Amino acid sequence: MRFMLLFSRQGKLRLQKWYTATAERDKKKMVRELMQVVLARKPKMCSFLEWRDLKIVYKRYASLYFCCAVEEQDNELITLEVIHRFVELLDKYFGSVCELDIIFNFEKAYFILDEFLMGGEIQDTSKKGVLKAIEQADLLQEGVWGGGV
Amino acid sequence: MALKIVKGSIDRMFDKNLQDLVRGIRNHKEDEAKYISTCIDEIKQELKQDNIAVKANAVCKLTYLQMLGYDVSWAAFNIVEVMSSSKFTYKRIGYLAASQCFHEGTDVIMLTTNQIRKDLSSPNQYDTGVALTGLSCFVTPDLARDLANDIMTLMSHTKPYIRKKAVLIMYKVFLKYPESLRPAFPRLKEKLEDPDPGVQSAAVNVICELARRNPKNYLSLAPLFFKLMTSSTNNWVLIKIIKLFGALTPLEPRLGKKLIEPLTNLIHSTSAMSLLYECVNTVIAVLISLSSGMPNHSASIQLCVQKLRILIEDSDQNLKYLGLLAMSKILKTHPKSVQSHKDLILQCLDDKDESIRLRALDLLYGMVSKKNLMEIVKKLMLHVDKAEGTTYRDELLTKIIDICSQSNYQYITNFEWYISILVELTRLEGTRHGHLIASQMLDVAIRVKAIRAFAVAQMAMLLDNAHLLTGNMQRNGICEVLYAAAWICGEFSEHLEDPNQTLEAMLRPKVATLPGHIQAVYVQNAAKLFATVLRKHEGATDSQAAQETSQLLVERLPLFVQSANLEVQERASCILQLVKYIQKLQQKDVEVAEEVSALFAGELNPVAPKAQKKVPVPEGLDLDAWINEPPSESESEDEKPKAVFAKEETKHSRPRHTEVDEKELARRREARKQEQANNPFYIKSSPSSQKVYQDAPGVEHIPVVQIDLSVPLKVPGMPMSDQYLKLEEERRQKEKAEKKKKEKKKKREKHGKGKKHDSGPESEEDITPAHHVDIVTEEMPENALPSDDDDKDPNDPHKALDIDLDKPLADTEKLPVRTHRSEPLKSPGEDGDVESVPQEPKKRSSKEKKEKKKDKDKDRKVCQLDFSVRRITDSNKNGCYLETKWVVYTHLWAVYDIQGNLQDGSQVVVSVIFENKSDSFLKSMEFNVLDSLNSKLQRPEGAGPHDGLVVPFQLPPGVSNEARFIFSVQSIVMPQKLKGTLTFIVKSEDSSTHEKLDFKLHFTCTSYLITTPCYSDAYAKLLESGDLKSSSLRLEGVNMPFHHLLARICFHHHFSVVERIDSCASMYSRSIQGHHVCLLVKTADQTVSIDAKCDEPSLLGNVLDEIKQTFSQC
């Protein structure tokens, strides 16, 4: 996977994760371009599109678009599955997640994503494993907060 | 201290935290930018405080702002500070910020190496985890090299949580630092059988990703993966493994045979669509690779097609899309099995989703046959009419043309039909593909001779109705069609029914609004038509009409002579003068038609697009040789020296460059204006080109012609392609009937052109073309060179990972381990300089390790010898490219030099002079080099990658000869050494022995440089461009005259002197890949300082090292 983006219906970026080094300017350009393309698509259309030399797999959950760029040979359906799994993880963690959760706790959302995917590859295929790791890391964090202040 | 902490936390209460920031941004929708700039100011204040909690909070906010698109690179150092906090909370935020903001160019990354190493070895697994996660986003080649060993250790960590992450990050490390792949691979392989399923799947992921890029190195893992595939139940892992097999089977067909069965089982049994889809894809890939060897897999293909049909019929758009996508893969090898689903695919053309329609279009491309082409195209034409968006319509248009023109118009039986389709397509408004239609028209008209009359008639009609096409001239791409129409009418004007009318149409005043290049074609072809018209009239001895035609041209052409487009203007004025002259002749009743036609006589044949490229270079023509000797450098000597290195500016006082005051400047400006005014070639800046136009004399004489505004609503006489469809059907019916008749009355004679075959049900071959079609093949030059066109992307990062993994690890291959306070690591090219090792043959094989130690002892000896040889060659050969290294053996001396090839940035030529020093005859010499990733010996086609090259001569005693070997190199920024062997047979009177000689070829960076002269102004411009990175070098205790020093640099390092002033000189050289290398050499008191600039810092560094070495040896 090359990168993952989360953006709202209004075209506001909510999360971005790049798995290959990309210059800041190119990132912005790609995000803008891609948001336009994806937002222009009608709800009945399929979730895949070919864009530059990449395949874009996206899915809309409520007001949020989850959008992944994968390579030519990658399996589109499994990428959809990855997106879905990520949403499930967010859902479990925040308890029926909504866009605001991600806006206000964007660092948490990143932590979950980092625990689930690393370098664009799936790290752990079990939901439980990911959540357990996050919980424990959070516990550690809470402890530090408590002791530190 | 305690007070400080308390104070810090009190401050913090008043700081904004992330939530406040987000809320604030949401509340300031109107003046977001202003609000954020105040926030950034606050953050800057917060970052100045000592309290790490405050800093972390600030960094967290910055990360959020970074996502919104604000530049936060200025805070990179603060991010590092937060990363190095000992508290996990802050560390986590620091690493997150780093992973979002850092990239390879971030300079503070260098500072993080030790911190990351510390975190990697932290007792807290989450510290390690967070460091690994962060690293996976911003790993650079340097970090990869320095940390590879640490990460490799983590792969065997006790906790699966860490193992898993370490395994995954290795992939990123391999990409950045390919040398680590071989040492780390055995351990990675172990992880495939890790007890923890997470680690196992991580290892599968990494190996699959690696193998997909360079499958051949991973074939040996096939059995292991096969076992995993049959045992694993994890669909995520299965998909990866199956994908890997898809990549492996093309290399090993036997694997494919073995795979078919488990895969078909999976297809039958699985309920997961993603797995099913992957299996189908891999089965297709397997069958494609097997298609030559094993024809009998129709059952599997049938199964795949069946499953895909289910996908396509599914109501889920995603499955539909993927089904079509996979179908198109089958189409390539098994078109028959797909063609039976034509109905389904045509249905998909009506789908609401454009991406599905496009996929269906792709499929249609492969499904056409002679039989159904017209029908399919008709359907597509209907869609063209219906299509709402221009993009989809354009796509349809290109597809129609693709489908029809594929494999040299193989499926077109009736070209009249095709021409009329093209003409119909011209009615599309606002398409971008006018040029595509135009080129098809040209191609068909030129190559299908039989169609010319028809094509010309159609084109004449187009020209006549040009106003219909060109509603909005400038933005409308369709007017390109007129380009083709005009050319076809002109070139094949003998087929025109009424050339006079077409001529008139081409000279209408409205033509002047067409783009320039089209007007130019109009003008030129008007002349061709003129010739035809004259001929016709003179043939009919109608001199009156002929003169009228000339008059027409004389009247209309001045409009084009006024054109702003140079091409149009030039052609028009030439032709106008010609016509005027003809008019004069006509008035004297001289027959001119023959002469005028002669201007355009001769047939133009189509030329293949690559024909020119394939013209072989004639023997004896050296394209690199100077036609005139390049001007010597001394000429530029007396020019005023320019300061080329910025910092030198003050030192070199330039006597001529005096301060210029305002007055002087004004005076000069005035003088320049004066000069420009008198210079007819100077184009003054004017607000618009039209103004210039009006100023020009003679504008009043432009004839104003009445524009005929009566526009017919329908293009008269345009053929409808549908008619052809009907006609064609009738024709086929008739042919069939005729054939049947013929069968009955066999004695009846054959009739009808192009009839080929006998009876049988209507098959492909049965359909005969309506015209006798002769598709002229494109011309190629004589003895054209075959050239392969596949050029791989040299920038692909995966290319460097094409490494043989089955070879046992050598001692030298170790990951760099940094011990405490060690010296900085050497880059691969920096290690000790072992040139070549004369060796006793036959002894080597067994005790390699010991030998290596011995080698080192020999070095010194070797080096001494090296000098003697170098001197010999220096005096022998005047060539300046002597990069002399050598190989000595009792029987054989060899001297080599490496020379870059300027035309090909990826080639160097190594010429080796072999000299037989023995009394025996040397023969069957074979030269072989162990290729590295970067440099490869070019071997003849068909030779394996390890085969040697036969030296094309034998050496009698005392004789020397030269052989040349071409190497392809990818990167030239690092020096390199290649190991090689030379085997030969020593034949004396009574015996012959087989000998082997090991050597090393040292490709220094210098050898990639080519002496290139450079003029001082170009040189100054180059330096001013600011694209070059600088570096410098100091040499102490050099006592030789300055010109000797320069000569030495020129000679050994392929530089040329740009200019020299006293004890200071600027020098230039260029690499075969076009890097510029500039030097400024200064000397004072035995100290030489060299300031250097180059657009490739590592190349520069290496060249400087080599220069240093050259001087350290003297």
Interface residues (C-beta under 8 A of the other chain):
Chain A: L13 R14 L15 Q16 K17 W18 Y19 A21 T22 A23 E24 K28 K42 K44 M45 C46 S47 F48 L49 E50 Q73 N75 E76 L77 I78 L80 E81 I103 F104 F106 E107 Y110 F111 D114 E115 M118 G119 E121 I122 Q123 D124 T125 S126 G129 A133 Q136 A137 L140 Q141 V144 W145 G148 V149
Chain B: S9 L18 Q19 V22 A53 C60 T63 Y64 M67 L68 G69 D71 S73 K87 F88 T89 R92 I93 L96 S99 Q100 H103 E104 G105 N124 Y126 G129 V130 L132 T133 S136 C137 F138 Y161 K164 K165 L168 I169 Y171 K172 P197 G198 S201 A202 N205 V206 E209 R212 N234 W236 V237 I239 K243 A247 M273 S274 Y277 E278 N281 Q317 N318 K320 Y321 L322 K352 D353 E354 S355 I356
